[in-house]
Amino acid sequence: MEARPDSVSAALSESALIGRFQWPSEDPRLRDQPSRPTCSSDDARLARAATPDFDLEGFLKRTQELSSELRIVELLNEACQFNSRSRFRDNEDVQERIRSMQRVGRPIEIVMPAFAPVLNTVKRFESVALSGAEDVSLRYLSWIADLITRVYEPGAIIHVVTDGIFYSSALGITWVEAHTYERRLMARVRELGLHNVVVHSMSEFLVPCHDEFLRNFDRHYHAIWKGQPYDGISAKDAGRLAGSLLAGFNTRKYRLTYAEMRNLFSADVPAEQRSAEWAPIFASVRESATNYRALRAALAELRWEEQRFPGAVRATIHLKKLPVLGMRLYPEYRRRSMLLPYHGIGVLLHDGSLTVEPEMFVCGRPEYTRVVAADGTTRFYEQTVS
């Protein structure tokens, strides 16, 4: 049985570092950084960043003639969709899933794989610590589920399926790091009191079907390794995948100096020179890409969504041309900010919105103040000088 192309055709979200950022000539971590401890008002500021302005009354008026299921589709389109609205709107399968849940008075269930620790020091200095970006993301998902109650009283539940442990071997991180991040994310949902966001671990889903999964994995790995893949990833997407994996790969264990990180990721270094100087790391990334593709294709064949969440609406954090819900993980995701909340550090701007940036390019800048949690980790950065 071949993997379904809709599950595996897209590479990782755009997260590559090479050629995308201006690198300071000297290590910005050595500069003086304005900082302050977190205070009682910070949680409220993050909560406001997670709840964008939405003209609900205008939406209700515009959609009053629509069927109940199409109203929910349009609400998702306007509140959080970054993929094609028309394709999602015209998807009969999505409409039928929503109708089926409505017939029995069941909350609209949305399932979405997301959240994995990134141990690339350029992106985030404290890799398994949660920051304000995760808070904004979790609160935003809860806000979307609450919004649905305004058009359908049972509301919605968003199932976040963390895949950090599942992909840990492809990202060069240990099980301990991935497990720690997952547990902290689950605990944070409880601490925030989010009743309509549930966090699950992808790795736990595979225990009952491990034999089938391993057969699928070995078959796909061999085909990709032999240059005869059938996982639906084009050569162009395979190249993008390698670039994204390099940006998410565990560079921490190499204990790179700033000069070495700059040499590896800066566009100032010619590609041929970079490939020669960092051949061992690029070889590891190529192996990781094969591993990642095989893991992803093997998982797709199991149809895990239907096994664990029958009838739920599937969401994705990736750009796809297919009729699927592209879920923003925070209001500015794929607007002013292209990084996932765990691919960088949260930055609160003057207007109260939050973007996510590689921490290496925020720290050491006088216009940003580092807000420090009680345990000494970075809660977020705030823009204090225009």
C-alpha positions, 0 to 999 in steps of 0.5 A: 500500500502506497502512502497517500500523497496528501499526507506526505507531499509537502516538505517541512514548513519554511524554516531554513536559515541559510540566506534569510537573515543578516548575521551580525559580525560579532556574537550578539550574545556578548552584548549588553541586553536590556532585561526585566523580570516577568510581571503580573501583567505579562500574561494578560498581554500575551492573552491579548496577543492571542485574541485578534480582532474579529468582527463576529457580528459582521460574520454572523450577519454575512453568513446567516443564510448559510447552512450550519456546517458551511457557517462553521467552514466559513468561520474557520476560513476567516479565523485561521485558514492560510490554505485555499479558502475555496478548496476547503469550502468546497470539500464535501468530505469536510462538510459531511464530517461536520454534519455528522458531528452536529447530528449527534450534538458532538463538539467539532473535533479538529486534529492537528500534528504540531509542536516539537522542540528545536535544538538549533541555537540560532533559533532558540537558546533554551530549547526545551523551555516553553516561552510566551510563543507557546502560550500565545499559540495555545491560547489562540487555538482555544480562542478558535474553539471558543469562537465556534460556540457562537455558531454551534453551541457544543463548540469545538475541541482542538487535538494537538498531536505532538510529534517531537518524540516521533521525529526525534531520530530525524532531528538528531535529538534525544528522547529525553529532550523531546519527552520533556518538551511534550510533558511541559506542553501538556502541563502548560495547557492545564496551567492555562485552564484551556478546556478545549485544547487537548495535547496528545503524543504521536509516539503513544499512538503507534504502540498498538500497531508497531509491527505494521508501522515498522514494516512500512518504515523499512519499505519506504526507507529502502526505496528512498535510500535506493533513489526510487521513492514513492512518498510523493515528495518531489526533488524540489521539495526534497531540497526544501526539506533538507534546508528546513531540517538543517535549520531544525537539526540539533546543532547544539550537540556540536557546540558550535562557536558563533563564528562556526554557526555564521559560517554554516548558515550565513549567505555570505559563505559561498555554497561550495565552500560551505558544503566542503567545510561542513560535509559531516553535518550535511551528510547527517542532514541527508540521512535525517531527511531519508529518515524523516521521509520514511517516518512520515510516509509510514505514518501516513499509511496507518491512517492514524487520524481515523483510527484515533479521531474518527470523523474529525476534521484534519488540520495542517501547519503546512502550505498545501494545495489540497482542500485542507484547513491550514491552521495558523498557530498564532494570529501573525503566523504566515502574515508578518511572521513565518516561523512556528512558535517553537522555531524561534522566540516570541517578540511582543511588538508595540502594537501588542501583536506577537511574532516569532524570530530566531533568537540569535537575531533579536538578542543584543539589540537595544530596541528589545528588552528580554523578559525573564521568567522566574527560572531564568529562561526567556519568557519573550522579548518586547519591543521597547524602542521604535 
